[in-house]
Amino acid sequence: MKFLALYASPHQSRSNSGYLLDIIIDEILKSNDHSVSKCDLTHMQIGACINCGVCRRPDRSGCFQKDDMVPIAEAIAEADYIFMASPLYWWNISAHLKCCIDRFYGIPFEHFKGKTIHLVMTGESRTDNEGYDIVKRSLSAVCNYIGAHFEYFFAGASVNTIPAWNNDALIAEAKAIGRNFNRF
Ligand SMILES: Cc1cc2nc3c(=O)[nH]c(=O)nc-3n(C[C@H](O)[C@H](O)[C@H](O)COP(=O)(O)O)c2cc1C
């Protein structure tokens, strides 16, 4: 199986959401013959969608912006599973992930068909904060629209108070997600 991991925190290598996603991926890779492509969106050049309509023309030549969405679109086409990691920003995903998802508009939706998308989020608020639910519902609707399946949502709370790497309960939860993934 091929996995694509999209990281969307400006904290980059000190990112809580990325840290938890890496635990899940490491656990998955332990017991199966999988490969993973990792893309840090915060290091990449991804222009904002300008809704010009070029990608919807009959010749289907795609987005006119030939930036780092080109390799990401190729990786999406090849991937069986897409993982995303983002901090919760103002009750939503980070700008980097939003920018990337907006550009999904320029990718043929067949490339998403039947694929599962998973999201790992971190925030300072408790997991009953409506921000996580807003994101979950929004991404479910996006996946539904593009023919993908939104599989699971994992939220890690209070990461400003206790960083994810010091939170044994959160680490155990992430490991369990990775282990359970291998059962499917
Ligand atoms: C601009 C901004 C907006 C934020 N908005 C929220 C929010 O709405 N809810 C929340 O719980 N935390 C919020 N936070 C805290 C971040 O979610 C938290 O620092 C982040 O999850 C850390 O994860 P990371 O290291 O992967 O970036 C915000 C932080 C910033 C910088």
The ligand as a Gaussian input file, in Angstrom:
#p B3LYP/6-31G(d) Opt

LIG

0 1
 C       -3.328000      31.495000      14.584000
 C       -3.617000      30.451000      15.621000
 C       -4.927000      30.104000      15.851000
 C       -5.212000      29.104000      16.793000
 N       -6.516000      28.760000      16.993000
 C       -6.815000      27.778000      17.861000
 C       -8.171000      27.363000      18.041000
 O       -9.101000      27.860000      17.410000
 N       -8.418000      26.373000      18.931000
 C       -7.419000      25.768000      19.653000
 O       -7.696000      24.874000      20.435000
 N       -6.112000      26.115000      19.479000
 C       -5.789000      27.089000      18.610000
 N       -4.476000      27.457000      18.405000
 C       -3.406000      26.664000      19.092000
 C       -2.848000      25.617000      18.119000
 O       -3.870000      24.753000      17.653000
 C       -1.754000      24.747000      18.763000
 O       -0.678000      25.575000      19.154000
 C       -1.306000      23.718000      17.745000
 O       -2.222000      22.636000      17.763000
 C        0.071000      23.190000      17.927000
 O        0.216000      22.115000      16.969000
 P        1.430000      22.134000      15.950000
 O        2.664000      22.103000      16.785000
 O        1.254000      20.894000      15.115000
 O        1.333000      23.380000      15.105000
 C       -4.157000      28.464000      17.510000
 C       -2.839000      28.857000      17.265000
 C       -2.561000      29.845000      16.333000
 C       -1.137000      30.229000      16.088000

